[in-house]
Amino acid sequence: MSEQKPLVEMKSVKMSYRLSSGTSVSVLEDFNLTLHPGEIVALLGASGAGKSTTLKLMSGLLRSEAGEIYSNGQKLEGLNRELSIVFQESSLFPWLTVAENIEFGLFPQGYSLRTRRQRVSEAIDLVGLEGFEEAYPRELSGGMKQRVAIARALAMNPKVLGMDEPFSALDVLTADTLRGEVLEIWQRKTSKLKGILFITHDIVEAVSMANRIIVLGAPPKNVKADILNPLAFPRDENSWQFNQLVRKIHSVLSDSILGDDDNSNAQNQAALWVLPPVPIADVIGLTELLVDYKGQLDIFELPRLIEKDFSEALTAVKAAELIGFVDTPYQKVILTRLGQGIAHGDVNQRKEAINTQLKSLRIVKMVIELLQNQEEVALPYSKMIEWLQEKQPAVNAQSALDTLIDWGRYGGLFRYNSDEEMLSLEEDHPTVL
């Protein structure tokens, strides 16, 4: 493998996005990633960690601010003709048949009619769409539509297949079937495909398919772990080895989101007041769930119980920990004394406790002070967005403000008039602790 040129190589890549306020949000910094021939690489990480950005940079759909990207040893300029992408939604043209949808991407390449038809026929055979060539998207199930999207990508004869959460919108059985079919196509080696890079939130899916799993997190160190998967195909999800690898990745991912190490804590203290985008009702619900399990849960069990993916479950835990309702020692979620009071309390007791806890958070203190300094003790939503973007440019200001309003209204700190889009303090102005 080392003697062959990498299929794609990213060297010291930097990428950021500019918000409407003009501030820049960094996504990737000094980022390095290599996809070698013969590899299936999975990218895991919380929302906003740069997974989709990485794939778009590899494909040439985005241009990096700094660093270099190579495709098959050549510096990438423009679109990467060696890479095709399958997205979460199939995005088929409803007025075209299955065959015409698959053929569509071949027209700009200047292929003859004979070549196009041959490519379409081969792609249809690969994904098992025989007999559906003349069907329209409205006649297909979700799984069949995604088969068409995969066939459309394979018809381009790419060396690299990029997949951005291609199975997440499907039911469990259909998703499992498609995963198996993609692996079968890969193992048959009847196409020119040399590597696959796919994005997922599902750790079990990553361990089932990939022979290398990369966990991404926030900069400055985007790659939190690069883990080899030595398990042979077909992989047994019930085996001890499989589950040990799943737990290892769980641990890395939870550390990257919960920030248990000293460096992460320092970063969290620097951010200080970024409220996790979790409804306060979900935080309260988490305390009630923990009561049902005697106040303690293995963090790896939580996603199944609350029916969320692992990163979403960890974000809920982080929100509950921020407000003092849980602790997270040694991959456990443990209900605190305060959390027990929330779980067992009535509505008024919960509101009072949340009011008190919120006033200890820096973001809440700053917003209270800001509003108290206004003549009408209120500010328009748009002005609050601008203020948040200025104070903390590295966060999604709208998400942070919406979460703040949700928590603050429940705790009796803020009022929000949706008609006038005005945020104000409750008439009984809170005292900042």
N, C-alpha and C positions, 0 to 999 in steps of 0.2 A: 504493500500500500504506500509505503514511504517513497518508493521510486516513481510513483505516478503523480502527475500534477493534481493538486486539489481541484475539486469541481468548482468550489466557490471559496474564496478567502477574503476575510475582512480584517484590515490592519489599522489599528489605532483610529477607529471610526468615531466621529462625534456627530450627534444629531440632537437638535432641539426644535421646539415649536414656539412660534410667536403668538401670544394671546392678543385679543382685540385691544387690550390696553397698551400694547407695545412691548410688554415684558416677555422675556424668553424663558421657557421651561425646558431644562435639560432632560433628555431621555437616555441617551447613550453617551458615555465619555470614555475615550481611550479604549474602545471596545474591539476585541479580537475574537474571531470565530472562524473555524475551518471545517468544511465539509469534504471528506475524502471519498474517493470511489468505493462503492460497496457498503456505505454507511446509511443507516436510517437514524436520523438525529431528531429527538423530540425537544422542543423548547417549552419549559414550564415556568410559571411565575404568576404573580398577582396581576390584576388588571392595571395597565399603565406601566408595566415593567419593560416594555419595548419589544415584545415578541413580534407583533404584526409589523412594527417599524423595521425590525431586522429583516423580515422576509421581503418587505417592499424595497428595502435598500439592495438586497441581493438580486432582486428582479429588475432593478433599474427604474422602478416606478417612482422612487424617491432618490434624490441626490444628497449625499452626505455633506456636512459642512466642512469636515476635515477627515483626513485618513484616506485610505485607498481600498478599493474593492476589485478583486480579480475573479474572472470566470475562465476556468480551464487554462490558467497561467497568463491570460491576457487582461490588462487593465480594462475594467468595465467602463465603456462610454455609451451612454444611452441605454436602451432596453437590453436585457440579457436574453438572447435568443435560445440559450441552452436551458432555460428554466420556464416551466409552466406552473400556474397556480390554480388550486381548487379552493374556493372560499366557503365560508359557512353556509351561505345561501347559494343555491345553484345558479340564479340569475339567468335563466333561459329566456330566449325571445319567444313570447307566446304565439306569435304568428308563424313561426318556423317549426317544421317537423323535427323529430329526434335527429335524423340524418343531417338535415340542414343546419341545426344548431351545432352539431359536431364539426361540420364542414366550414362553418362561418369564419373561424380563425385562420383558415388556410388561404382564404382569398387574397389577403394583402401580401402573402409570400410569393405570389406569382406562379403557383403550381398549376400544371395542366389539369384538365378535367379528369383525365384518367388517373393521375397521381392522387388527386383529392378524393376521388371515389374509393381508391385502394386504401388510402389512409383511414377513411371513415369506416370502411368494412372491417379493417384490422382492429380498430378501436372498439367497435361494436362487439366483435368476437371476444376481445379481452375482458370486457365488463359484463358480458352476458345479456346484451340487449337485442339479440336476434329476434326478429318478429315484431319489433317495436319501431322499426325505421321510419314508418310513415305516421306514427302517433304524434299528437301535439301535447305540449306540457300539461294542459288542463286534464288530460286523460291519464296522467301518471301519478303515482304515489310519491311521497317525499323521498323515499329511498331510491326510486327509479329516476327521479329528477337528478339526484346527486350522482347516480351512475352516469347519466348523460354528461354532467359537469366533469367527471373524472375522464370519461371517454374523450371529451373535447380537449382536455389538457394533454392526454396521451397521444392524440392525433397529431400534435405538433412535434412528435418524436423528441421530447426533451431528454437531456441527460439528467436533469434534476427536476423532481416533482415537489413543489411547495404546497403544503396543505394547511390552511388556516382554520382550525377547529371544524373540519369538514363533517364530523359526525354529531356535533353537539345539538343540532336542531332535530335530530331523528330520535325515534323511540329506541329503547334499549336493545331490543331484538334486532331491529334493522341496522342499528349502528354496529352491533357485534358482527352481523353478517358481512357488512361492507368492509369492516376492518380485516376480516379473514380473506375477503376477495382481493383487497389491495396487497396483502402479504403474499397471496398466491401468485398474483401478477408479478410481484417482485422476485419471488423465488423461481418462477418458471424461466425468467430471463429471456423472454421472447420479444421484449421491446428493447429500445436503446437506453432505457433508464439505468443510470449508474448510481443515483443517490436520491434519498427522500429527506426532506426537512419538514416536519409538521409541528404545528402549534396546538397545544391542548391544555385544559385545566384539570384533566383527569389523570391522576398518577397511575392508576391501574392500566389505563389505555397506553400511557407512555411505556410502562414496563412490558406490556404485552407486545408492543410493536417495535420499539427502538432498540438499537444496540449501543446507543449513547444518549444520555439524558442530561441536558443543560438546564440548570435552574437560574433564572434571571431575577434580578432585583434592582432597586434604585441605584443610580450612580452615587459615588464615583466608582464603585466596584460593581459593575453590572452582573458579572458571572459569579454567582454565589457557590456554584458547584458544577463540575463536569464529570459525570459518573458513567463509567463503562457498565454495560449490561452483558454479562457473559453467558446468559441462559440460552440454551439451544431451542430452536423452533421444532415442533409446536410447544408453546410455553403453558405450563399448568398453573393456573391462577390459585390453586389450592395448595401448591407445594410450599414447603418451608422456605426454600431459597427465594421463591417469588415474593413471598410476604415479607421476608427480611429486607429485600431490596426496596419494596414499597415503603416499609417503615423508615428506612434510611432516608429516602427522598422526602417523606413526610417531615422528618426531623429537620432537614435542611430548609425546606420550604417554610415551616413554622418559625424557625429561627430568623429567616429573612423578613417575615411579616411581623412577628411579635417582637423581634429585636431583643433577644435575651442576652446577647453578648455585650461587652462594654462599649465597643465601637458603635453598635446599633443604638444602645441607650443614649450615647452622646449625640448621635444624629437625631434621635427622637426628641431629646431635650432642646436641640437647636431648632427643630421644627416647632416644638412646644405645644402648639395649639391647633394642629390639624385634626379636626374631628373625623374619625373614620366614617365613611358614608353608609351608616347603618341606622335605620329608624329606631327611635327610642323604644318602640313597642317590641322590636326584636331583642333588644337588650334585656328588657323585663322578662320576655318569654324565655330567654336563656336561663335566668335565675330560677324560673319555675321548673324548667326541665331538670336543672341540677338538683333541685329538691327531690324530684322523683327518683333520682339516682344517688340518694343519700349525700348530696352535696359535692360529689366528685365524679369526674369522667376522664377517661383517657382521651386526649385530644384527637386521636385518630378515629375514635368512634363517633365524634360529634357530627361530621358531615352527613352520615347516614341518618342520624336521628333527626336532624333539622332539614334534611332534604335539600342541601346546598352543596356546591363543590367545595373542595378543601380550602381554597384561598378565600372564598366568601365566608366560610365558617370561621376561619381564623380572624378575619376582619371583624366579625361580630364579637369574638372573644376579646380582641384588642380594644374594641369600644367599651365592653363591660369592664375590662381591666383599667382603662383610663379613668372611669368614673368610680372605681373602687369596689365593684361588685364581685369580682373574681380575682384570684391569683393564678399564675401559670408556672408553677415549679415543675421541672423534670417532665415536661410534656403532659402534665395533668392540668385540668381546669377545675379549680377548687373554689367553691362558694365562700365568700367572706362573711363575717358577722353582719356587715351592712347589707350584703347581697341576700342573706337569709331574711332580713327585715323587709327587703323589697318583695321577695317572693311571697311572704306570708302577710304582708300589709294590705290594707285597703287602699282605694284610689287616693284619698287625701294623704295618707301616710307616705305613699310612694311619691306623690308630688312634692311633699315637704322635704323628703330625703334627697330627691333629685335636685331640687332647688338649692339645697345646701352644697351638694357635691359640685354642681355646675359653677357656683360662685368661686370655687377654688381653682378653676381652670383659667389659664392665662388669656385664652381667646375670649372667654366670657367677661373677664375683668376689663379687657381692653374695649370690648363692644359697649359694655355698660358705661364706661368712662366717656367713650365717644358720643353716645347718645345723650348723656347728661350734659354735655357741653353744647348741645344744639338748643336753639331757642324754643323749639316745639318738642324737645326730647324725642325726636324722630328723624329718620333719614329715608330717602327713597331707596328701593331695592338696588337700582342701578348704581347709586353712589356707594352703597355698601360693597357691591362687587368691585368697583374701582379701588376702594380702600383696602379690601382683602388682597387684591392682585398686587397692589403697591407694597403691602406689608409682607406678603408671602408669595412671591411670583412663581414658586415651584409647585404650587398646588392648583387644583381645579377650583377656582373661586366660587363658581356657581354651586357645585356639589357641596363644598364646605359651608357655604352660607345656608343652603337649603337644610343641611343637617343641623346647623346651629339653630335655625328657626324652629325646626321640629322638636329638638330637645328643649330649647328655651321656652317654647309655648307650653309644653307639657309641665315644665318645672315652674311655671308662673312668673317667669322673668321678662318675657317679651310678648308683644302683641304684633300680629302681622295682618294688615288690611290688604287682601288680595286684589280688591277692586282698584285701590289707589296705589298699590304696590309700595306700601310704606311700612317700615319696621320701627317700632317704638317700644319704650319701656312700659311695663304695667304701671298703673296709677300709683301703686305703692312702690315707689322706686327702691330697687334692691340696694342693699349696702354692700359695697365691695369688700371682701375679706382681705 
